[in-house]
Amino acid sequence: MKPPFVTEPLNPDHDRSAFHSGSDSLDRYFKERASQDVRRRVAGCFVAVDQDKTIAGFYTLAAASVALDALPREMAKALPRYPVVPVMLVGRLAVATTHQGKGLGSALIADAIIRTDRFGIGAFAMMVDAKDEHAAAFYQASGFTALPGQGRRLCLPIATALRLLQD
Ligand SMILES: CC(C)(COP(=O)(O)OP(=O)(O)OC[C@H]1O[C@@H](n2cnc3c(N)ncnc32)[C@H](O)[C@@H]1OP(=O)(O)O)[C@@H](O)C(=O)NCCC(=O)NCCS
């Protein structure tokens, strides 16, 4: 995460009330449900804050799995023939309107990838369900590939992502 932002796990001291991303459903989720999901351990939630602790963006992470035969052949061929393989789901991600278009969304994706890699647990890829075509274009610009026949579900192998981050 580039200065002036740092990312940290969502905690009760964060003021979520003024966060506005332009997506009502994501804003509502963040304000009303994110901390419950964290408490119930069905998602982790991480926020990007500036020096004043104002929230500029957030994302959620959760363990998930994907059927091997749902993956593009090129991706699947590097994997063992297990019927399903583990991934990390970026369930929700949003940037405040005042900070959109400045690279923060990509920086949040990078943060999620680095965090997952650091856990050292089995998750071969990041997976997302883009909420619309704009979001899908954003994820594609960040290196994600659409899964054939899976709606707007996209995937980015972590090994590929780490290579992209080094470039
Ligand atoms: C989608 C969203 C997260 C993007 O964040 P951002 O900080 O504005 O995006 P960035 O500045 O990091 O852009 C990264 C890349 O994605 C591209 N991109 C961003 N938004 C895009 C859009 N709506 N359509 C097409 N491409 C887009 C940028 O051009 C950039 O490409 P580049 O690296 O080739 O220059 C942000 O606009 C947002 O929070 N929107 C409302 C909520 C939402 O849609 N969340 C996605 C949930 S599935």
The ligand as an SDF file (V2000), in Angstrom:
LIG
                    3D

 48 50  0  0  0  0  0  0  0  0999 V2000
  -14.1850   -0.4790   -9.1360 C   0  0  0  0  0  0  0  0  0  0  0  0
  -13.2960    0.3180   -8.1630 C   0  0  0  0  0  0  0  0  0  0  0  0
  -12.9590   -0.5660   -6.9690 C   0  0  0  0  0  0  0  0  0  0  0  0
  -12.0110    0.7170   -8.8920 C   0  0  0  0  0  0  0  0  0  0  0  0
  -11.1320    1.3620   -7.9770 O   0  0  0  0  0  0  0  0  0  0  0  0
  -10.1950    2.5740   -8.4610 P   0  0  0  0  0  0  0  0  0  0  0  0
   -9.3030    2.9470   -7.3350 O   0  0  0  0  0  0  0  0  0  0  0  0
  -11.0560    3.6210   -9.0320 O   0  0  0  0  0  0  0  0  0  0  0  0
   -9.3830    1.8430   -9.6450 O   0  0  0  0  0  0  0  0  0  0  0  0
   -7.8470    2.1010  -10.0550 P   0  0  0  0  0  0  0  0  0  0  0  0
   -7.5900    3.5540  -10.1210 O   0  0  0  0  0  0  0  0  0  0  0  0
   -6.9720    1.2910   -9.1440 O   0  0  0  0  0  0  0  0  0  0  0  0
   -7.8270    1.4770  -11.5000 O   0  0  0  0  0  0  0  0  0  0  0  0
   -7.1030    0.3040  -11.8100 C   0  0  0  0  0  0  0  0  0  0  0  0
   -7.2870   -0.0700  -13.2580 C   0  0  0  0  0  0  0  0  0  0  0  0
   -8.6430   -0.4410  -13.4900 O   0  0  0  0  0  0  0  0  0  0  0  0
   -9.1930    0.3810  -14.5260 C   0  0  0  0  0  0  0  0  0  0  0  0
  -10.5630    0.7060  -14.1310 N   0  0  0  0  0  0  0  0  0  0  0  0
  -10.9670    1.2490  -12.9520 C   0  0  0  0  0  0  0  0  0  0  0  0
  -12.3060    1.4090  -12.9340 N   0  0  0  0  0  0  0  0  0  0  0  0
  -12.7390    0.9820  -14.1370 C   0  0  0  0  0  0  0  0  0  0  0  0
  -14.0180    0.9150  -14.7510 C   0  0  0  0  0  0  0  0  0  0  0  0
  -15.1120    1.3270  -14.1170 N   0  0  0  0  0  0  0  0  0  0  0  0
  -14.1010    0.4240  -16.0090 N   0  0  0  0  0  0  0  0  0  0  0  0
  -12.9940    0.0240  -16.6610 C   0  0  0  0  0  0  0  0  0  0  0  0
  -11.7520    0.0420  -16.1390 N   0  0  0  0  0  0  0  0  0  0  0  0
  -11.6300    0.5270  -14.9040 C   0  0  0  0  0  0  0  0  0  0  0  0
   -8.3390    1.6340  -14.5360 C   0  0  0  0  0  0  0  0  0  0  0  0
   -8.3560    2.2510  -15.8090 O   0  0  0  0  0  0  0  0  0  0  0  0
   -6.9850    1.0950  -14.2030 C   0  0  0  0  0  0  0  0  0  0  0  0
   -6.3840    0.5290  -15.3610 O   0  0  0  0  0  0  0  0  0  0  0  0
   -4.8120    0.7580  -15.6760 P   0  0  0  0  0  0  0  0  0  0  0  0
   -4.0790    0.1190  -14.5040 O   0  0  0  0  0  0  0  0  0  0  0  0
   -4.6140    0.0260  -16.9550 O   0  0  0  0  0  0  0  0  0  0  0  0
   -4.6630    2.2230  -15.7060 O   0  0  0  0  0  0  0  0  0  0  0  0
  -13.9920    1.6420   -7.6880 C   0  0  0  0  0  0  0  0  0  0  0  0
  -14.3380    2.4070   -8.8120 O   0  0  0  0  0  0  0  0  0  0  0  0
  -15.2390    1.4170   -6.8300 C   0  0  0  0  0  0  0  0  0  0  0  0
  -15.1240    1.2540   -5.6090 O   0  0  0  0  0  0  0  0  0  0  0  0
  -16.4270    1.4140   -7.4750 N   0  0  0  0  0  0  0  0  0  0  0  0
  -17.6850    1.2150   -6.7490 C   0  0  0  0  0  0  0  0  0  0  0  0
  -17.7580   -0.1680   -6.1150 C   0  0  0  0  0  0  0  0  0  0  0  0
  -17.4340   -1.3210   -7.0570 C   0  0  0  0  0  0  0  0  0  0  0  0
  -17.8780   -1.3460   -8.2010 O   0  0  0  0  0  0  0  0  0  0  0  0
  -16.6710   -2.3120   -6.5440 N   0  0  0  0  0  0  0  0  0  0  0  0
  -16.3390   -3.5410   -7.2620 C   0  0  0  0  0  0  0  0  0  0  0  0
  -17.1580   -4.6010   -6.6040 C   0  0  0  0  0  0  0  0  0  0  0  0
  -17.2520   -6.1260   -7.5120 S   0  0  0  0  0  0  0  0  0  0  0  0
  1  2  1  0
  2  3  1  0
  2  4  1  0
  2 36  1  0
  4  5  1  0
  5  6  1  0
  6  7  2  0
  6  8  1  0
  6  9  1  0
  9 10  1  0
 10 11  2  0
 10 12  1  0
 10 13  1  0
 13 14  1  0
 14 15  1  0
 15 16  1  0
 15 30  1  0
 16 17  1  0
 17 18  1  0
 17 28  1  0
 18 19  1  0
 18 27  1  0
 19 20  2  0
 20 21  1  0
 21 22  1  0
 21 27  2  0
 22 23  1  0
 22 24  2  0
 24 25  1  0
 25 26  2  0
 26 27  1  0
 28 29  1  0
 28 30  1  0
 30 31  1  0
 31 32  1  0
 32 33  2  0
 32 34  1  0
 32 35  1  0
 36 37  1  0
 36 38  1  0
 38 39  2  0
 38 40  1  0
 40 41  1  0
 41 42  1  0
 42 43  1  0
 43 44  2  0
 43 45  1  0
 45 46  1  0
 46 47  1  0
 47 48  1  0
M  END
$$$$
